[in-house]
Amino acid sequence: MTLNVQFLTMIAMVLGGFYLGIALETFRRFARHWKKHTILAYVMEISFWLTQTFILYYILFRVNSGELRVYVFVACLLGFSIYQVVAANIYKRILERLIIIIADIYQFLARVVTVVIIKPIQFLFQALITSVLFIGNILFMIIKYIFYVLFTPIKWVLRVIYRMLPKKIHLFFHNLAGFYSKIKNICIKWIKYIAQKRR
């Protein structure tokens, strides 16, 4: 490996260590959201370190074909230390500011979507339901009126026929109505009794 390649490798690994500090800071900032979930915390931690290892090795591979030397790790640690000393506090403030800005943008977009899309859809849906119920109510009243008009003459004819029947048949219908009422009351009592037993 030539001196030029070694120098590029050192620079790349210092920058890689600096990047690792930024990535770790960002990961730790968001880790509080899944910290209480133990399994998820382990999965996220392992995934993070595997991803960073792959990224750093890919950078190394692009620079010197993936050849590992002791100075590679030293340079990476140096870059990480430079981040901690020089840029950690600045990046934390920038990260918090970015999170606030992104959260505000998200809330603004959510309100816009609610006002422009969701609310009109809800209004149209409610208007549709109201219209359907109104039309259904009108149709029910019309059908009810038609049945009333059609069956009222039939009802009058039946009443006239009933009055012309002998008293024995009147008595039979009264007894039949009384028997039906008794059966109905017995069924209701049994249903209530069974419902109480189930409780």
VOGU-3710 file (C-alpha; in Angstrom, 3 decimals, decimal comma):
1> mtlnvqfltm> 0,000/0,000/0,000  1,501/3,323/-1,108  1,914/6,372/1,145  -0,783/8,161/-0,816  -3,268/5,346/-0,132  -2,228/5,223/3,542  -2,767/8,964/3,873  -6,195/8,749/2,224  -7,038/5,825/4,505  -6,096/7,864/7,594
11> iamvlggfyl> -8,188/10,839/6,452  -11,143/8,604/5,564  -11,060/6,816/8,920  -10,775/10,079/10,883  -13,835/11,353/9,033  -15,482/7,962/9,576  -14,862/8,227/13,327  -16,279/11,750/13,280  -19,349/10,451/11,424  -19,665/7,597/13,945
21> gialetfrrf> -19,842/10,161/16,753  -22,687/11,989/14,972  -24,533/8,742/14,245  -24,136/7,516/17,835  -25,333/10,855/19,232  -28,404/10,747/16,988  -29,127/7,128/17,897  -28,847/7,815/21,627  -31,200/10,800/21,271  -33,965/8,643/19,801
31> arhwkkhtil> -33,209/5,530/21,888  -35,391/6,899/24,716  -38,476/6,083/22,635  -37,837/2,311/22,699  -35,724/2,078/25,873  -38,611/0,599/27,913  -39,092/-2,222/25,393  -36,173/-4,524/26,178  -36,337/-6,753/23,102  -36,782/-3,814/20,741
41> ayvmeisfwl> -33,897/-1,986/22,441  -31,573/-4,971/21,867  -32,678/-5,303/18,228  -32,165/-1,588/17,549  -28,763/-1,593/19,280  -27,487/-4,590/17,316  -28,901/-3,235/14,046  -27,249/0,141/14,649  -23,776/-1,258/15,263  -23,992/-3,715/12,373
51> tqtfilyyil> -25,048/-0,879/10,065  -22,228/1,422/11,211  -19,672/-1,381/10,865  -20,847/-2,019/7,323  -20,696/1,707/6,439  -17,213/2,208/7,861  -15,870/-0,939/6,210  -17,433/0,114/2,893  -15,582/3,463/3,158  -12,374/1,579/3,935
61> frvnsgelrv> -12,981/-0,770/1,010  -13,413/2,161/-1,380  -10,160/3,717/-0,182  -7,738/0,776/0,213  -9,729/-2,315/-0,908  -10,704/-3,181/2,676  -7,220/-3,751/4,098  -7,283/-3,524/7,892  -4,314/-2,115/9,818  -3,886/-0,967/13,407
71> yvfvacllgf> -3,696/2,684/12,375  -7,141/2,325/10,787  -8,698/1,749/14,216  -6,509/4,468/15,751  -7,620/6,966/13,076  -11,267/6,031/13,591  -10,910/6,492/17,361  -9,162/9,814/16,734  -12,065/11,052/14,601  -14,541/9,978/17,264
81> siyqvvaani> -12,499/11,805/19,951  -12,327/14,961/17,803  -16,117/14,895/17,531  -16,554/14,497/21,296  -14,181/17,365/22,070  -14,976/19,823/19,277  -18,467/19,215/17,894  -20,533/17,187/20,404  -22,169/20,127/22,196  -22,778/22,044/18,957
91> ykrilerlii> -24,307/19,016/17,242  -26,596/18,296/20,220  -28,028/21,828/20,000  -28,401/21,557/16,207  -30,073/18,144/16,536  -32,566/19,380/19,121  -33,370/22,385/16,946  -33,879/20,159/13,905  -36,186/17,863/15,879  -38,283/20,858/16,979
101> iiadiyqfla> -38,457/22,200/13,403  -39,409/18,791/11,969  -42,035/18,282/14,696  -43,523/21,723/13,957  -43,585/20,984/10,212  -45,251/17,619/10,886  -47,916/19,208/13,098  -48,539/21,916/10,497  -48,901/19,356/7,696  -51,156/17,216/9,895
111> rvvtvviikp> -53,416/20,217/10,535  -53,453/21,080/6,816  -54,364/17,496/5,886  -57,068/17,483/8,565  -58,590/20,777/7,405  -58,199/20,263/3,640  -58,865/16,510/3,284  -60,200/14,770/6,403  -62,745/17,386/7,512  -64,357/17,751/4,036
121> iqflfqalit> -64,574/13,951/3,725  -66,191/13,713/7,169  -68,624/16,502/6,244  -69,549/14,812/2,944  -69,972/11,453/4,692  -72,212/12,982/7,369  -74,198/14,866/4,708  -74,622/11,631/2,740  -75,835/9,726/5,814  -78,222/12,575/6,701
131> svlfignilf> -79,581/12,652/3,144  -80,059/8,880/3,060  -81,861/8,923/6,419  -84,032/11,861/5,306  -84,971/10,168/2,028  -85,569/6,873/3,837  -87,859/8,617/6,322  -89,835/10,253/3,497  -90,159/6,925/1,659  -91,283/5,219/4,864
141> miikyifyvl> -93,964/7,895/5,414  -95,133/7,576/1,788  -95,331/3,759/2,027  -97,092/4,023/5,368  -99,632/6,445/3,876  -100,189/4,166/0,842  -100,801/1,174/3,111  -103,167/3,275/5,211  -105,114/4,372/2,118  -105,255/0,820/0,745
151> ftpikwvlrv> -106,135/-1,027/3,942  -108,554/1,464/5,526  -111,460/0,463/3,225  -110,608/-3,224/3,807  -110,621/-2,570/7,555  -114,041/-0,922/7,317  -115,421/-3,838/5,281  -114,053/-6,367/7,788  -115,642/-4,446/10,668  -119,005/-4,478/8,895
161> iyrmlpkkih> -118,678/-8,198/8,189  -117,637/-8,839/11,809  -120,707/-7,004/13,139  -122,942/-9,079/10,877  -121,549/-12,344/12,255  -123,504/-14,284/14,952  -122,715/-13,721/18,638  -121,256/-17,236/18,957  -118,533/-16,383/16,458  -117,873/-13,100/18,351
171> lffhnlagfy> -117,476/-15,154/21,523  -115,125/-17,549/19,731  -112,867/-14,697/18,600  -112,868/-13,207/22,128  -111,856/-16,563/23,603  -109,181/-16,984/20,944  -107,778/-13,531/21,750  -107,768/-14,369/25,482  -105,986/-17,692/24,817  -103,359/-15,914/22,682
181> skiknicikw> -102,810/-13,338/25,450  -102,310/-16,093/28,059  -99,804/-17,963/25,857  -97,942/-14,701/25,238  -97,746/-13,914/28,979  -96,527/-17,458/29,767  -93,785/-17,212/27,107  -92,650/-13,829/28,455  -92,476/-15,218/32,023  -90,423/-18,219/30,874
191> ikyiaqkrr> -88,023/-16,009/28,928  -87,492/-13,758/31,961  -87,010/-16,824/34,190  -84,382/-18,339/31,871  -82,571/-15,000/31,564  -82,391/-14,688/35,374  -81,072/-18,256/35,718  -78,261/-17,545/33,238  -77,083/-14,578/35,341
//
